Amino acid sequence: MQLSPTIKCHRMQFHIIPVYAITLYKSQGRTFDQIVYQYDKSQLHQIVYMALSRVTSLDGLHVTNTRSDLKFYHGFGPACPTVRKVRDEYRD
């Protein structure tokens, strides 16, 4: 589009998908179809359990981390029954 002999304008459009972010504490008692969770091995077992239990299906769970470490450190052994409960629930 040309506005005048000396001014030209080029407009490019792109689609924006509305999203929102909330803290884990504000998400208590709610469920979501999809979540993106930033995992860190230093987090408490209870925090990991609360985050993973917010999503309604395993297909909607997206786990990221800042260290590119793909190992999941929680939920193994007898010391963490809360996270083991979530792991057993999604195993089916």
C-alpha positions as CSV (number, residue, x, y, z in Angstrom):
1,M,0.0,0.0,0.0
2,Q,1.3,3.4,-0.9
3,L,0.2,6.3,1.3
4,S,1.8,9.1,-0.7
5,P,4.5,9.2,-3.4
6,T,7.3,9.1,-0.7
7,I,5.7,7.1,2.1
8,K,5.2,3.3,1.7
9,C,3.5,1.1,4.3
10,H,3.8,-2.7,4.7
11,R,1.6,-4.5,7.2
12,M,2.2,-8.0,8.4
13,Q,-0.4,-9.8,10.6
14,F,0.0,-12.9,12.7
15,H,-2.4,-14.8,14.9
16,I,-2.1,-14.4,18.7
17,I,-3.4,-17.2,20.9
18,P,-4.6,-15.9,24.3
19,V,-3.0,-17.6,27.2
20,Y,-2.5,-16.8,30.9
21,A,-0.1,-17.9,33.7
22,I,-0.8,-18.4,37.3
23,T,1.2,-19.7,40.2
24,L,0.9,-23.2,41.6
25,Y,-0.6,-21.9,44.7
26,K,-3.4,-20.1,42.9
27,S,-4.0,-23.3,40.8
28,Q,-5.0,-25.4,43.9
29,G,-8.4,-26.9,43.5
30,R,-8.5,-26.3,39.7
31,T,-7.9,-28.6,36.8
32,F,-6.7,-27.7,33.3
33,D,-6.7,-29.4,29.9
34,Q,-3.1,-28.4,29.3
35,I,-0.3,-27.1,31.4
36,V,3.3,-26.2,30.9
37,Y,5.4,-26.9,34.0
38,Q,8.9,-25.7,34.6
39,Y,10.5,-28.6,36.5
40,D,13.5,-28.4,38.7
41,K,15.0,-31.3,40.8
42,S,15.4,-29.0,43.8
43,Q,11.6,-28.5,44.1
44,L,9.8,-30.1,47.0
45,H,7.9,-33.3,46.4
46,Q,4.7,-31.6,47.4
47,I,5.1,-28.8,44.8
48,V,5.8,-31.3,42.1
49,Y,2.8,-33.3,43.0
50,M,0.6,-30.2,43.1
51,A,1.8,-29.1,39.6
52,L,1.4,-32.5,38.0
53,S,-2.0,-33.2,39.5
54,R,-3.5,-30.0,37.9
55,V,-3.7,-31.5,34.4
56,T,-6.6,-33.7,33.4
57,S,-4.6,-36.0,31.0
58,L,-1.1,-36.9,30.3
59,D,-1.4,-35.6,26.7
60,G,-1.9,-32.1,28.2
61,L,1.2,-32.1,30.4
62,H,4.2,-30.3,29.0
63,V,7.3,-30.3,31.2
64,T,10.2,-28.0,30.6
65,N,13.3,-27.0,32.5
66,T,16.1,-24.5,32.3
67,R,19.0,-27.0,32.4
68,S,18.0,-29.3,29.5
69,D,18.1,-32.2,32.0
70,L,15.5,-34.8,30.8
71,K,15.7,-36.9,33.9
72,F,12.8,-36.9,36.4
73,Y,14.2,-37.0,39.9
74,H,11.0,-37.2,42.0
75,G,8.7,-40.1,42.6
76,F,11.2,-42.9,43.1
77,G,11.6,-44.8,46.3
78,P,9.5,-45.1,49.5
79,A,10.2,-41.5,50.7
80,C,7.8,-39.8,48.4
81,P,4.4,-41.5,48.4
82,T,2.6,-38.4,47.1
83,V,4.4,-38.2,43.8
84,R,4.3,-42.0,43.5
85,K,0.5,-41.7,43.6
86,V,0.5,-39.4,40.6
87,R,2.9,-41.7,38.7
88,D,0.7,-44.7,39.4
89,E,-2.4,-42.8,38.3
90,Y,-0.9,-41.9,34.9
91,R,0.6,-45.3,34.3
92,D,-2.8,-46.8,33.4
